C-alpha cells in the first residue's frame, strides 16, 4: 500500500508522489535503453512502504518479468547478514573485538606480511600486529580477494583458489590455506575489500558448532520472515529465480548464470559469508528494517540497540574516510566522506561524498549492482535489486540517492 494520498503528498511517508515519479522514469529508462535487463526498488519510511516498482525482465531469454517475489543473487549484500551473525555471538561473550583471531585459529599465530617483490622473489616478514575480529569486520585485516588484480598477494589467492572456487571447497580449507599466504599489509593500516567476511562466517560456525547456512536460517532469516533468503534457492521458489547477466562492452549484456542450471539450486559446500546468498527485495527490506529499528523487527530482537549503533559507527583509525585508507575496490564512487563500520559503509560527510545523503546512513551493495541503505536520520530504508555484473558499470547507486532524497517533503 502506498498510503493515503492527499494532493501530491503520500501522507505518513512525507514523499511527493510527483517527484517520486522521477525515480520511476529513470529506472524505466535503464531498462528501455538496454542497460539493465530488469530491476526493482523498494523504499520504506517510518516503518511503512512508501514506494515499490518493478521494471523489465528477470529472465530475458524466457521473457519472464521482474516481479516483487523474484529471487536474486545478492553477492556482497551477504556481508551485513554474516556480520550480524558474528555480532550476535559477540553479544553472548564468545569473543572480544580486539581479540587476536589466532586465539581461536591457532594456525594463524605466525602470519607473515608482504614487503616487496612478487612470485618467487616476494619478500615477507612476520607481522607485528595480529589480525583481530575488528580488523575482519572492517576489512582492515590485510586479507584480500584474488580477483582484485591490484597487488602481488592477489595472485597467490588466485593460485590457491581462495574463496570457494574449487569444487568441494570448504571454509575450513580456506582458513588452512590462508595461514600460508602473507597478508597484503599490516593489519589496521589500510582498508582493503577481502575474504574477511568469509572468515567471519567460519568463526560463526566455530562458535556456534553449526553450519553457517543453518545458523543464518535459524537465527536470522526464519525469525525475520525472510523465507526466500539463504545459500540456495528454495525448491518452491526455483521458478522465481532471476538470470544473471554481465555487461557487454559492445553494448547491452550477456547471460552469465542461467537460472535453470545455476549452482544456486544446490546446497554449497563453501558457505560464502561474503557473497553466497540469494534473497528477494521484500526479504532484504525486512533485514534493513531490523537494522533501522536498532536490532528488533516484528517483536523479535536480534541484536541489542547499542550493538547496532556501534556497528553503524565509523571504525576507521582517527575517524578518517575510506579514501584516506586506500580504498582499493572497484566502485563507481570514490568513498570520500564515507567511513566503514562493522559490516557496512557509514556516511561521515555528505558534502565530501558529493551526493545527497544523511550523516550516519549505512549501506552496502553486491557485485550484480544490488544495493541497500538505512538512514536513521530520515527513518528510511531503500533496497534496489537487479542482476548485472559488474556493479561499477553505471552510477546507479548515486543516482538512487538523488532521486529518492529529492522527493522527501518533510
Secondary structure as GFF3:
##gff-version 3
##sequence-region A 1 410
A	DSSP	beta_strand	5	6	.	.	.	ID=ss1
A	DSSP	beta_strand	9	10	.	.	.	ID=ss2
A	DSSP	beta_strand	15	16	.	.	.	ID=ss3
A	DSSP	alpha_helix	17	32	.	.	.	ID=ss4
A	DSSP	beta_strand	38	45	.	.	.	ID=ss5
A	DSSP	beta_strand	48	59	.	.	.	ID=ss6
A	DSSP	beta_strand	64	65	.	.	.	ID=ss7
A	DSSP	beta_strand	72	73	.	.	.	ID=ss8
A	DSSP	three_ten_helix	75	77	.	.	.	ID=ss9
A	DSSP	alpha_helix	78	90	.	.	.	ID=ss10
A	DSSP	three_ten_helix	101	103	.	.	.	ID=ss11
A	DSSP	three_ten_helix	106	108	.	.	.	ID=ss12
A	DSSP	beta_strand	112	116	.	.	.	ID=ss13
A	DSSP	three_ten_helix	119	121	.	.	.	ID=ss14
A	DSSP	beta_strand	123	126	.	.	.	ID=ss15
A	DSSP	alpha_helix	133	138	.	.	.	ID=ss16
A	DSSP	three_ten_helix	146	148	.	.	.	ID=ss17
A	DSSP	alpha_helix	152	159	.	.	.	ID=ss18
A	DSSP	alpha_helix	171	178	.	.	.	ID=ss19
A	DSSP	alpha_helix	196	208	.	.	.	ID=ss20
A	DSSP	alpha_helix	212	216	.	.	.	ID=ss21
A	DSSP	pi_helix	217	221	.	.	.	ID=ss22
A	DSSP	alpha_helix	222	224	.	.	.	ID=ss23
A	DSSP	three_ten_helix	235	240	.	.	.	ID=ss24
A	DSSP	beta_strand	244	247	.	.	.	ID=ss25
A	DSSP	beta_strand	253	257	.	.	.	ID=ss26
A	DSSP	three_ten_helix	263	265	.	.	.	ID=ss27
A	DSSP	beta_strand	278	279	.	.	.	ID=ss28
A	DSSP	alpha_helix	281	292	.	.	.	ID=ss29
A	DSSP	beta_strand	296	297	.	.	.	ID=ss30
A	DSSP	beta_strand	300	301	.	.	.	ID=ss31
A	DSSP	alpha_helix	305	311	.	.	.	ID=ss32
A	DSSP	three_ten_helix	317	319	.	.	.	ID=ss33
A	DSSP	three_ten_helix	322	325	.	.	.	ID=ss34
A	DSSP	beta_strand	338	340	.	.	.	ID=ss35
A	DSSP	beta_strand	345	347	.	.	.	ID=ss36
A	DSSP	alpha_helix	350	353	.	.	.	ID=ss37
A	DSSP	beta_strand	362	365	.	.	.	ID=ss38
A	DSSP	beta_strand	371	375	.	.	.	ID=ss39
A	DSSP	beta_strand	380	386	.	.	.	ID=ss40
A	DSSP	beta_strand	388	389	.	.	.	ID=ss41
A	DSSP	alpha_helix	396	405	.	.	.	ID=ss42
###
